[in-house]
Amino acid sequence: MQVRAALVREAGRLEVVPVALEPPRAGEVLVRIRAAGVCHSDLHTLRGELRARPPLVLGHEGAGVVEAVGPGVTRVAPGDPVVINWLPGCRTCEPCLRGEPNLCRRLEQTTFQGRLPDGSTRIRLEDGTAVGHYLGSATMAEYTVVPEEGVVPLLEGVPFEVGAILGCAVVTGVGAVFHTARMPPGQRAAVIGCGGVGLSALLGCLATGAHTVIAVDTVADKLALARRLGATHTVHAGQEDVVALLRHLTDGGPDYVFDSVGAATTIRQALEAVRPGGTATLIGLHAALDEVAIRPGVLIFQNKTLRGSFAGSMRPEVDLPMLQRIYLAGHLDLDALITRRYPLEEIAQAFADMEAGRLARGVLVME
């Protein structure tokens, strides 16, 4: 079938064009995408800065409706609303068996290379050239094919737009609080960076019962949104001394600091600001390929912990339904994270708005 998709034919070249999508094979499902989140990872991939190489169709946050299933599929049926899970573990490797499917060994050879679990792809150009599914998902398209384990039911009452951002932004931010840092109730927390992931971490801190939650960013509008979501204090990183103010507002430093930016400056700020004995958790990828200097004495003499959190240490089949239930109970204001909706044809504008800091989360809404 022919479907419209956000195709990266070569690095830096983005176009919305028809591509050929093959039907699902054994163990796979065809999903009609209703909404797709716009993530910095997609933009990095467009620019050729991550491992997956063109040609490929972008998108890994998404929600939609199952249109067809391949042989052997038992978990879902045509007509079922679903959330895309871009991290389907193999369930047999050591990380999967110890409860860490986000670290599945298969991901390196498949998902991160823009391939389905069997190493192949269902998308073709007009000349027959194979096209990758970004992060095994390719959600910035009218339809996509994913493995059966690449979908999780969308619960009744959860809008497709909210379901779309659950699979990456929300689970990455909230999961960093719930799973990676394991922050207990009654803590003082700070979140550096108020994009979709950072604001999700902020909501996660509030959901655990943190009594102080400080939002840090360089964009006033994002800080204002953080206030509306429940931040008790805000710090404008472009105008104030972040470390000094975080220490002042918490009488010595937050118990937990979450860095959703991951730049050299913010990593150091997180580690310097957190109180002695506290935990700094790194979520963002801006300096993922860089060497960042830190002072070991800060870790040793002050007994601090520096942790990394990939995809919120998520267990998709457990966490994606759980987050939906928390949302439905009114404890995660995910609707407020969606700053603007775009048609698929305006994906370039969505990227521009995201990079300019005008979005918490943008969502592509398919007709």
Residue pairs with C-beta under 8 A, 6 or more apart in sequence:
1 20
1 21
1 23
1 143
2 18
2 19
2 20
2 21
3 18
3 19
3 21
3 141
3 142
3 143
4 16
4 17
4 18
4 141
4 142
4 344
5 16
5 17
5 18
5 19
5 57
5 123
5 138
5 140
5 141
5 142
6 14
6 15
6 16
6 57
6 58
6 59
6 140
6 141
6 344
6 347
7 14
7 15
7 16
7 17
7 19
7 55
7 56
7 57
7 58
7 131
8 14
8 45
8 46
8 54
8 55
8 56
8 57
8 58
9 15
9 54
9 55
9 125
10 54
10 55
11 46
11 47
11 48
11 53
11 54
12 46
12 47
12 48
13 54
14 46
14 58
14 347
14 348
14 351
16 344
16 345
16 347
19 57
19 123
19 124
19 125
19 131
19 141
20 123
20 124
20 125
20 126
21 30
21 122
21 123
21 124
21 141
21 143
21 144
21 145
22 122
22 123
22 124
22 145
23 30
23 68
23 70
23 122
23 145
24 30
24 68
24 69
24 70
24 73
24 122
24 145
25 70
25 71
25 118
25 122
26 70
26 71
26 72
27 70
27 71
27 72
27 73
27 147
27 148
28 69
28 70
28 73
28 116
28 122
28 145
28 146
28 147
28 148
29 66
29 68
29 69
29 70
29 73
29 76
29 82
29 145
29 146
29 147
29 148
29 150
29 151
30 66
30 67
30 68
30 69
30 143
30 144
30 145
31 62
31 64
31 65
31 66
31 67
31 82
31 84
31 143
31 144
31 145
31 146
31 151
32 64
32 65
32 66
32 67
32 142
32 143
32 366
33 59
33 62
33 63
33 64
33 139
33 140
33 141
33 142
33 143
33 144
33 366
34 63
34 64
34 65
34 160
34 164
34 365
34 366
35 62
35 63
35 64
35 159
35 160
35 161
35 163
35 164
35 363
35 364
35 365
35 366
36 59
36 61
36 62
36 139
36 140
36 164
36 363
36 364
36 366
37 59
37 61
37 62
37 139
37 164
37 165
37 167
37 168
37 169
37 196
37 361
37 362
37 363
37 364
38 61
38 342
38 347
38 350
38 351
38 354
38 359
38 361
38 362
38 363
38 364
39 60
39 61
39 168
39 169
39 196
40 195
40 285
40 354
41 50
41 60
41 135
41 168
41 285
42 58
42 59
42 60
42 134
42 140
42 351
43 351
43 354
43 355
44 50
44 285
45 52
45 56
45 58
45 134
46 58
46 351
48 54
51 112
51 113
52 112
52 113
52 114
52 132
52 134
52 135
53 114
53 132
54 132
55 125
55 129
55 130
55 131
55 132
56 114
56 131
56 132
56 133
56 134
56 138
57 123
57 131
57 132
57 133
57 134
57 138
57 140
57 141
57 144
58 134
58 138
58 140
58 347
59 134
59 137
59 138
59 139
59 140
59 141
59 144
59 364
60 84
60 86
60 134
60 135
60 136
60 137
60 139
60 167
60 168
61 84
61 86
61 139
61 164
61 165
61 166
61 167
61 168
61 169
62 83
62 84
62 137
62 139
62 140
62 144
62 164
62 167
63 81
63 82
63 83
63 84
63 154
63 160
63 161
63 162
63 163
63 164
63 166
63 167
64 81
64 82
64 84
64 160
64 366
65 79
65 80
65 81
65 82
66 76
66 77
66 78
66 79
66 80
66 81
66 82
66 151
67 78
67 143
68 78
69 76
69 77
69 78
69 148
72 148
73 148
74 148
75 148
75 149
75 151
76 82
76 148
76 151
76 153
80 153
81 153
81 154
81 160
81 163
82 151
82 152
82 153
82 154
82 163
83 151
83 152
83 153
83 154
83 163
83 164
83 166
83 167
83 320
83 324
84 137
84 139
84 144
84 146
84 150
84 151
84 164
84 167
85 149
85 150
85 151
85 152
85 167
85 316
85 317
85 320
86 111
86 135
86 136
86 137
86 150
86 167
86 168
87 101
87 102
87 104
87 107
87 111
87 311
87 314
87 316
88 101
88 111
88 117
88 136
88 146
88 147
88 149
88 150
88 316
89 95
89 96
89 101
89 102
89 104
89 106
89 107
89 149
89 316
90 96
90 104
90 105
90 106
90 117
91 97
91 101
91 149
93 104
93 105
93 106
94 105
95 101
95 103
95 104
95 105
96 104
99 315
100 313
101 314
101 315
101 316
102 310
102 311
102 312
102 313
102 314
102 315
103 310
106 117
109 115
109 119
110 116
110 117
110 118
110 119
110 136
111 117
111 135
111 136
112 135
113 132
114 121
114 132
114 133
114 134
114 135
114 136
115 121
115 132
115 133
115 136
116 122
116 133
116 136
116 145
116 146
116 147
117 136
117 147
120 130
121 130
121 131
121 132
121 133
122 133
122 145
123 130
123 131
123 132
123 133
123 138
124 130
124 131
125 131
132 138
133 144
133 145
133 146
134 140
136 146
136 147
136 150
137 144
137 146
137 150
138 144
139 164
140 344
140 347
140 364
141 344
142 344
142 366
149 317
152 316
152 317
152 320
152 321
153 321
154 160
154 163
154 324
155 321
155 324
155 325
155 328
157 328
158 324
158 327
158 328
159 335
160 365
161 338
161 341
161 363
161 365
162 327
162 334
162 335
162 338
163 324
164 363
165 196
165 334
165 337
165 338
165 361
165 363
166 320
166 323
166 324
166 334
167 316
167 320
168 197
168 311
169 195
169 196
169 197
169 200
169 337
169 361
170 196
170 200
170 323
170 332
170 334
170 337
171 200
171 311
171 312
171 314
171 316
171 319
171 320
171 323
172 197
172 200
172 283
172 309
172 311
172 312
172 314
173 196
173 197
173 198
173 199
173 200
173 201
173 202
173 203
173 204
173 258
173 260
173 283
173 312
174 200
174 201
174 203
174 204
174 207
174 312
174 323
174 332
175 204
175 309
175 311
175 312
175 313
175 314
175 319
176 201
176 204
176 258
176 281
176 283
176 309
176 312
176 313
177 183
177 189
177 201
177 204
177 205
177 207
177 208
177 256
177 258
178 204
178 208
178 312
179 309
179 312
179 313
179 314
179 319
180 281
180 307
180 308
180 309
180 312
180 313
181 256
181 258
181 279
181 281
181 307
181 309
183 189
183 205
183 208
183 210
183 255
183 256
183 279
184 208
185 208
185 209
185 210
186 209
186 210
186 211
187 205
187 208
187 210
187 211
187 212
187 254
187 255
187 256
188 210
188 211
188 212
188 214
188 250
188 254
188 255
188 256
189 205
189 210
189 212
189 213
189 214
189 254
189 255
189 256
189 257
189 258
190 213
190 214
190 215
190 216
190 235
190 246
190 250
190 254
190 256
190 257
190 258
190 270
190 273
191 198
191 199
191 201
191 202
191 205
191 213
191 214
191 215
191 216
191 226
191 231
191 257
191 258
191 260
192 198
192 216
192 217
192 237
192 242
192 257
192 258
192 259
192 260
192 261
192 266
192 269
192 270
193 216
193 217
193 259
193 260
193 261
193 266
193 284
194 202
194 215
194 216
194 217
194 219
194 222
194 223
194 225
194 226
194 260
194 360
195 222
195 260
195 354
195 359
195 360
195 361
196 337
196 359
196 360
196 361
197 260
197 283
197 284
198 215
198 217
198 258
198 260
198 261
198 283
199 215
199 222
199 225
199 226
199 229
199 337
199 360
200 337
201 258
201 260
201 283
202 213
202 215
202 226
202 229
202 230
202 231
203 229
203 230
203 332
203 333
203 334
205 213
205 256
205 258
206 213
206 229
206 230
207 326
207 331
207 332
211 232
212 232
212 233
212 249
212 250
212 254
213 230
213 231
213 232
213 233
214 231
214 232
214 233
214 234
214 235
214 246
214 249
214 250
214 254
215 222
215 223
215 226
215 227
215 231
215 233
215 234
215 235
216 234
216 235
216 237
216 242
216 246
216 269
217 223
217 226
217 234
217 235
217 236
217 237
218 236
218 237
218 238
218 357
219 357
220 236
221 357
221 358
222 357
222 360
223 231
223 234
223 235
223 236
224 234
225 336
225 339
225 360
226 234
227 234
228 336
229 333
229 336
230 333
233 249
235 242
235 245
235 246
235 249
237 269
242 269
242 273
243 269
243 272
243 273
246 253
246 254
246 257
246 269
246 273
247 253
247 273
250 275
252 275
252 276
253 273
253 274
253 275
253 276
253 278
254 273
254 274
254 275
254 278
255 274
255 275
255 278
255 279
256 274
256 278
256 279
256 280
256 281
257 269
257 270
257 271
257 273
257 274
257 278
257 279
257 280
257 281
258 270
258 280
258 281
258 283
259 266
259 267
259 269
259 270
259 280
259 281
259 282
259 283
259 284
260 283
260 284
261 284
261 286
262 282
262 283
262 284
262 285
262 286
262 287
262 288
263 284
263 286
263 287
264 287
264 290
264 292
264 293
266 284
266 286
267 282
267 287
267 292
267 294
268 292
268 293
268 294
270 280
270 281
270 282
271 280
271 294
271 298
271 299
271 304
271 306
272 298
273 280
274 280
274 304
276 302
276 303
276 304
277 302
277 303
277 304
278 304
278 305
279 304
279 305
279 306
279 307
280 304
280 305
280 306
280 307
281 307
281 308
281 309
282 306
282 307
282 308
282 309
283 309
283 312
294 306
298 304
299 305
299 306
312 319
314 320
323 332
326 332
327 334
336 360
337 360
337 361
338 360
338 361
338 362
338 363
339 358
339 359
339 360
339 361
339 362
340 350
340 353
340 358
340 359
340 362
340 363
341 362
341 363
341 364
341 365
342 349
342 350
342 362
342 363
342 364
342 365
343 364
343 365
343 366
343 367
344 364
344 366
346 364
347 364
350 359
350 362
350 364
353 359
353 362
354 362
